[in-house]
Each structure stands twice: as structure tokens, then as C-alpha cells.
């Protein structure tokens, strides 16, 4: 099973996991790394490495979901990028995480990355537009 690691600024990563577990129940081979302003790059890198070991223990690869392209979580994650082993998607959102947890057993790492990229983009909705079309 592909492991998933959510890496964000502040406590957002842990809250994404908490929200996903409220909806799906306990998650296997999923980890969170939250990078605070007082955390050194070295400590953040060590925490991410430990999370990757935990989430990648099945050997099917690991998907890192980060919050912001160009931000520290993505920049630190990029050090671990390895084709077929570790992939990164930025712009993590709850629909992306939930879809990833469910779809990771039926896809390889590259296929999962493509699926989640498209899915997350299409999960952005403007409810007022939907309601106007119903009226």
C-alpha cells in the first residue's frame, strides 16, 4: 500500500489527518509533519525522514502532500523526491487526502499522483453556482 505523508506549516498537517480520520476512521501508513516557525530545517528534515520510513514501510512508495509550492514543507520534501519511490503533490486539501487514502491500493505512485492532482482541482466548488443551476 502506498504510504501518505502530509507536510505543512504550523499544525495543519495533523489537523488534516484528524479530519480525515473523523470521516474514514483510523488511517494506516499515513503520517503528518507540521513545521513551525521555531523549528530548524534539520529537525524538520529528521521528522520528515522518520515519517517517510513509517509511511513507506510497505515498500509500495510514498506520496507526500504539502500545503504550498515553494514553501519550506515542499522544499524540505523535495530532498526526498525519488522517481517511483517518493512523489510530491502541493496544495493539499481534505478531498485530496481522502481520495488518496482510498485510491492508493489500486494505483502505482505515478498513477496516484495524476489521479489526485486532477481530483483535487475538480473538488474546488463554488456552492452558489450549483445552487443557481438548481433554481
C-alpha positions in Angstrom: 0.0 0.0 0.0 1.3 3.5 -0.9 2.1 5.5 2.2 1.0 9.1 2.6 2.8 11.9 4.5 1.1 15.3 4.9 3.7 18.1 5.4 2.5 21.6 6.2 3.2 24.8 8.0 2.0 25.0 11.6 -0.3 22.3 12.8 -2.3 22.0 9.6 -0.9 18.5 8.7 -2.1 17.0 12.0 -5.5 18.6 11.6 -5.9 17.2 8.1 -5.2 13.7 9.4 -7.6 14.3 12.3 -10.3 15.5 10.0 -9.8 12.5 7.6 -9.9 10.1 10.5 -13.2 11.6 11.7 -14.6 10.8 8.3 -12.8 7.5 7.5 -11.8 6.1 10.8 -8.2 5.2 11.7 -5.7 5.5 8.8 -2.9 3.1 8.1 0.5 4.1 6.9 -0.3 7.8 7.0 1.8 10.3 8.9 1.8 14.1 9.5 4.7 16.5 9.8 4.0 20.1 10.9 6.7 22.6 10.5 6.6 25.5 13.0 8.4 28.8 12.7 10.8 27.9 15.6 11.7 24.5 14.1 15.1 24.2 12.5 15.4 22.8 9.0 17.5 20.0 10.4 14.8 19.0 12.9 12.1 19.2 10.2 14.1 17.1 7.9 14.6 14.5 10.6 10.9 14.4 11.4 10.1 14.0 7.7 12.6 11.2 7.2 11.1 9.3 10.2 7.6 9.8 8.8 8.7 8.6 5.4 10.1 5.4 7.0 6.9 4.8 8.9 4.6 5.5 5.9 6.7 3.8 3.4 7.2 0.6 5.3 5.1 -1.5 2.8 7.6 -0.7 0.1 5.0 0.5 -2.5 6.1 4.1 -2.4 5.2 7.2 -0.5 3.1 10.2 -1.5 4.0 13.5 0.2 1.2 16.0 0.2 2.3 19.6 1.0 0.5 22.8 1.5 2.3 25.4 -0.6 4.6 25.1 -3.6 7.9 27.0 -2.8 7.2 26.8 1.0 9.5 25.2 3.5 7.4 22.0 3.7 7.7 21.4 0.0 11.4 22.5 -0.2 12.3 20.0 2.5 10.2 17.3 1.0 11.9 17.8 -2.4 15.2 16.5 -0.9 13.4 13.1 -0.7 11.9 13.1 -4.1 12.8 9.8 -5.9 11.0 8.6 -9.0 8.9 5.6 -8.3 9.6 5.8 -4.6 8.6 9.2 -3.3 6.3 11.7 -5.1 5.1 15.1 -4.0 1.9 17.0 -4.7 1.4 20.5 -3.4 -1.9 22.2 -2.5 -3.1 19.5 -0.1 -6.8 19.7 0.7 -9.1 17.3 2.5 -10.7 15.9 -0.6 -7.2 15.1 -2.0 -6.2 13.3 1.2 -9.5 11.3 1.5 -9.3 10.3 -2.2 -5.7 9.3 -1.8 -6.3 7.1 1.2 -9.0 5.2 -0.8 -7.3 5.1 -4.2 -3.7 4.2 -3.1 -4.4 0.4 -3.1 -5.4 0.4 -6.8 -2.7 2.7 -8.3 1.0 2.9 -8.6 2.7 6.0 -7.3 2.7 7.9 -10.6 -0.9 7.0 -11.3 -2.0 8.1 -7.8 -0.2 11.4 -8.3 -2.1 12.1 -11.6 -5.4 11.0 -10.1 -5.0 13.2 -7.0 -3.9 16.2 -8.9 -6.9 16.1 -11.2 -9.3 15.2 -8.4 -8.2 17.9 -6.0 -8.5 20.6 -8.7 -12.0 19.4 -9.6 -13.0 19.2 -5.9 -12.9 23.0 -5.7 -16.5 24.1 -5.9 -18.5 27.3 -5.6 -21.8 26.3 -4.0 -23.6 29.5 -5.2 -23.1 28.4 -8.8 -24.5 25.0 -8.0 -27.5 26.5 -6.3 -28.2 28.9 -9.1 -28.4 26.0 -11.6 -31.0 24.2 -9.4 -33.3 27.1 -9.1 
